[in-house]
Amino acid sequence: MDNLDLGFDNFDFASLISPDSLEALAPLAPLAGFLLIALVASIIVRGRTRAAGGTFVNRYFIGNRALGGFVLAMTTIATYGSVSSFVGGPGQAWDIGFGWVYMAVVQVTALVLLYGIFGKKMGLISRKLNAVTVVDVIRARYGSNALANLSALVIVLFFAATMVAQFVGGAKLFEAVTGYSYVIGLGLFGVAVVLFTTIGGFRGVAVTDALCGVMMLVGIVILACGILDAGGGYEAIMHSIAIYHPEMLEPFAGGAMPPSLYLTQWLLVGVFTFVLPQSVVRTMGYRDTRALHSAMIWGTVIIGAMMIGVTSLGVLSAGVLTEDLAAYGGSVDNIIPSVIVESLPPVLAGVAIIGPVAASISTVSSLLISSSSAIIKDVCLHACESRGIAAREGKVAFWSQAITLLLGVAVFALSVTPPDVIWKINMFAFGGLETAFFFVLVCGLFWKRANALGALLSLVGGTAAYCATMALGFKVADLHQIVIGIAVAAVLMLLGSLIGKQRPNARMEVFFPE
């Protein structure tokens, strides 16, 4: 052993704990700690959900319908409040001003509409049908396998676009604040999301979403303190904005926020959001009516504080980041990462990014479990059942987790080359899902005459019109293309339902009991 040279003679072990290396680790440590806590929570929840019994499908995809009020509220908020809400939205507010904040106010209605309109009825119907996905409910209401399969396809495609935007946003923020590469951040989030979702299932995702939601609020408070300190206080920031950018204080932002933009954004991120499948499925997982009512109260208060608060921070950032957009990479997505670096020391910057990173992780994990359920439960298991084939529980468990893993890897691969302006990608996906499912779900639950032909025409025609006009940049009266998509979907639902007939296997007695 005396003659064995391990090559350590000239190695500087002190460099491992040098001030520079510790400073580099400082913004990473809080995030790593949070991810570890969330992973432990997923493992614990998995064990408790197994102990509670029930089939794997019910445990994995709907959490045995056991969510309490606070967790239900926070998981819905975390799913709705994506990284775009914490990066793209505030970045737009930095550029436009308080007009973007006034537009964001409508998001306070999101959970009232979701739980108030859909919550109780969807929960009761899903229990009667033993449905665990939104597509289960659509299939039962209209009696159409074609409609159900198309619905599953639309969900997976638009969810994929949203997940890519979340991965990209979280990794870009990680790169800007920590100094580590985009690919390292992407890898970290990819592993975290796939582990949380694969291990914990729906209930594990819900619990980690709740943790993410709490950290979103913590991050907002820390960033607010940093911005106010760096800008010399609220009055100094507002005085600076009033002198150099007075149009930012006007509701219409000197023409940058016309009434048409207000109207369509209120529809896109407010009124229509209660039909988003990733939100609707949460109304199928609550424990009881008390939990639903509690979630509506908790959720409305928290989402209001969160969305209005974080968007307002974008405006206040104008008092800290005073150069033009070109100085920040030419993209509004770089504003929040830049202001975090400018206004906070490394450790607090690491804590502050947990919020938007948590938003990215929670949204992707929720969409991943919904996409997995669309493939396994809505397509594969239904095909087996229709052929009289009984799928073994162990096989279902294996393929559910395998599909979740494969989808996560696919989204990760698509995110390696990042697209620009993530909030636009997110809004495109929002609009596509809202157009596809607004009348299919609303009419399905509340209009007896709605039938499979109307629903098929509405979903296909509305979505096609929306995507085509988005691709062509075509607008009517300068309104967002969702107005065209929704209008086409409405006309086709009406015409199809008046012409077509109710399918004999439509479960009308469940939806409209005498």
C-alpha positions, -999 to +999 in steps of 0.1 A: +000+000+000+029+024+006+037+024-031+002+028-043-005+062-059-041+071-059-035+105-076-047+126-047-013+141-037-018+173-056-055+176-053-068+207-035-096+193-012-101+228+002-114+239-032-145+217-026-155+240+003-141+273-010-162+304-008-167+304-046-180+268-046-203+275-016-216+306-033-224+285-065-242+259-044-262+285-024-291+290-048-293+253-055-295+241-020-331+253-011-344+239-044-327+205-038-341+204-002-376+211-014-375+184-041-362+159-015-391+168+008-416+165-020-402+131-030-405+118+006-441+131+007-449+112-025-435+079-011-455+084+022-487+091+003-482+061-019-479+038+012-510+053+028-531+052-004-522+015-008-531+008+028-565+025+022-574-003-003-593+001-036-583-009-071-550+003-086-569+024-112-589+043-085-558+047-063-535+058-091-557+080-112-582+095-087-566+090-053-596+070-040-616+102-040-601+112-006-589+148-011-596+172+017-605+209+012-571+225+015-552+199-006-580+200-032-577+238-034-539+238-036-536+211-061-561+229-084-542+262-080-509+246-085-522+230-117-538+262-129-509+285-118-482+272-142-447+286-146-462+309-172-481+327-144-448+333-126-425+341-155-444+351-187-473+369-170-452+392-148-428+397-177-457+411-197-467+432-168-432+447-167-436+456-203-472+468-203-480+479-167-510+477-145-533+469-174-519+434-173-527+432-136-563+443-142-565+415-168-552+390-143-579+399-117-604+377-136-585+346-125-601+350-091-633+335-106-616+303-118-623+281-087-657+296-081-668+286-116-650+252-114-664+241-080-696+261-081-707+250-116-690+216-121-678+205-087-708+188-070-725+175-101-693+161-116-684+145-083-718+128-079-719+116-115-683+102-114-692+082-083-723+068-098-704+058-129-672+048-110-655+071-135-619+081-128-613+104-158-631+132-177-632+110-207-650+083-187-678+108-181-679+120-217-681+084-229-710+076-205-729+108-213-728+105-251-724+068-256-697+073-282-664+056-283-652+077-312-659+109-292-641+094-262-611+084-281-609+118-299-612+135-265-583+115-251-562+123-282-569+161-279-560+159-242-527+142-248-517+166-276-525+198-259-511+186-226-478+178-243-476+214-256-483+227-221-458+203-204-430+214-229-437+250-220-435+242-182-402+223-185-387+251-206-398+278-183-386+261-152-352+251-167-346+287-181-354+301-147-330+276-131-303+285-155-306+322-151-307+322-113-283+294-103-258+297-131-260+260-139-268+250-175-303+247-190-299+210-196-290+203-159-321+222-148-342+203-174-328+170-162-334+178-125-370+188-132-376+158-155-364+133-129-384+150-102-416+151-121-414+116-133-406+103-098-434+123-081-460+112-107-449+076-111-445+069-074-474+089-059-501+087-086-530+112-084-530+116-046-492+119-045-494+146-072-521+164-052-500+164-020-468+176-038-490+202-056-501+215-022-464+218-011-457+235-044-486+259-038-473+269-004-438+275-019-453+296-046-467+320-019-434+320+000-415+328-032-439+357-040-434+372-005-396+369-007-394+383-042-417+412-032-393+421-003-363+419-026-379+441-053-390+467-028-356+468-012-337+470-045-361+497-058-359+519-027-394+511-015-429+512-030-432+549-032-398+553-049-407+526-075-441+541-083-426+576-086-400+563-110-427+546-131-449+577-131-420+598-144-405+575-170-434+552-180-467+570-170-486+549-195-480+518-173-504+533-147-533+536-172-558+507-176-553+507-214-515+512-211-514+539-238-530+516-263-511+484-254-542+470-236-571+476-259-607+465-248-605+436-272-575+422-255-592+426-221-622+407-233-605+378-249-579+374-221-607+374-195-624+346-215-591+327-220-576+328-185-608+333-165-643+324-177-635+293-198-609+278-175-634+257-155-637+232-184-599+225-186-597+186-181-568+189-157-590+210-134-622+192-140-607+158-129-600+174-095-637+178-089-639+140-091-614+134-063-628+154-033-638+135-001-672+151+006-693+182+000-677+200+030-642+195+014-656+209-019-670+241-002-638+245+018-617+242-014-638+269-031-632+293-002-595+285+003-588+284-034-605+317-043-586+336-016-552+320-024-555+322-062-565+359-059-535+367-037-512+346-058-521+357-094-527+394-086-496+395-064-471+379-088-484+400-117-481+431-097-445+422-089-439+423-127-449+460-128-428+468-097-399+452-114-398+482-138-384+502-108-354+477-106-349+467-143-348+501-160-332+493-193-351+483-225-361+447-233-330+441-255-308+443-224-327+413-210-323+390-240-352+405-259-378+383-242-403+391-214-396+356-201-362+368-189-376+396-167-384+376-135-352+356-136-333+389-140-350+407-112-345+377-089-307+379-096-307+417-093-326+420-060-319+389-039-287+373-024-280+338-037-297+318-009-329+338-010-328+337-048-327+299-044-358+300-022-376+325-045-372+303-076-388+274-057-422+291-063-421+292-101-401+260-104-428+244-082-454+257-105-436+241-134-433+208-116-468+207-102-484+215-136-463+189-155-470+162-129-508+169-130-508+168-168-487+137-169-510+117-147-540+130-168-522+121-200-514+086-187-550+081-176-562+091-211-540+064-227-544+036-202-578+040-187-597+057-216-582+038-245-564+006-235-585-006-206-618+003-224-607-016-255-600-047-232-633-044-215-652-041-248-636-074-259-643-091-226-607-092-216-600-088-179-567-069-174-548-081-143-542-055-116-504-060-117-503-055-154-524-024-152-501-010-126-470-018-146-483-002-178-497+028-161-464+037-145-445+027-177-467+050-198-462+078-173-425+073-175-424+072-213-446+104-216-423+122-192-392+112-212-409+122-245-417+157-231-382+160-218-368+152-252-390+178-268-378+204-243-341+200-249-343+226-277-364+253-260-391+273-279-394+311-273-421+329-253-435+301-231-466+321-221-478+321-257-474+283-259-493+279-226-521+302-238-524+283-271-529+250-252-554+266-228-574+279-257-574+246-275-586+226-245-613+252-237-625+252-273-626+214-275-644+208-242-665+238-233-697+227-250-690+190-248-689+193-210-713+221-202-740+208-226-734+173-215-741+181-179-768+206-183-786+202-216-806+170-222-808+175-260-770+174-265-760+143-282-730+125-297-732+141-331-733+176-317-705+168-293-683+153-321-689+182-344-683+207-316-650+191-305-636+185-340-649+216-357-642+241-329-607+228-323-599+228-360-611+263-364-591+275-334-559+258-346-563+270-382-569+306-373-540+306-348-517+292-374-528+318-400-529+347-375-565+354-385-586+374-362-621+390-361-623+425-347-588+420-333-602+394-308-582+363-298-588+333-319-605+315-291-636+336-298-637+320-333-631+285-320-658+288-293-683+304-317-678+275-342-680+249-315-713+265-302-729+265-337-719+229-344-731+216-310-765+232-316-768+220-352-756+185-345-778+181-314-809+192-333-802+169-363-788+139-344-804+115-319-794+103-285-774+071-286-792+042-269-762+035-247-759+071-234-764+070-196-790+097-195-806+085-163-773+092-144-770+127-157-807+137-156-825+116-130-862+120-130 
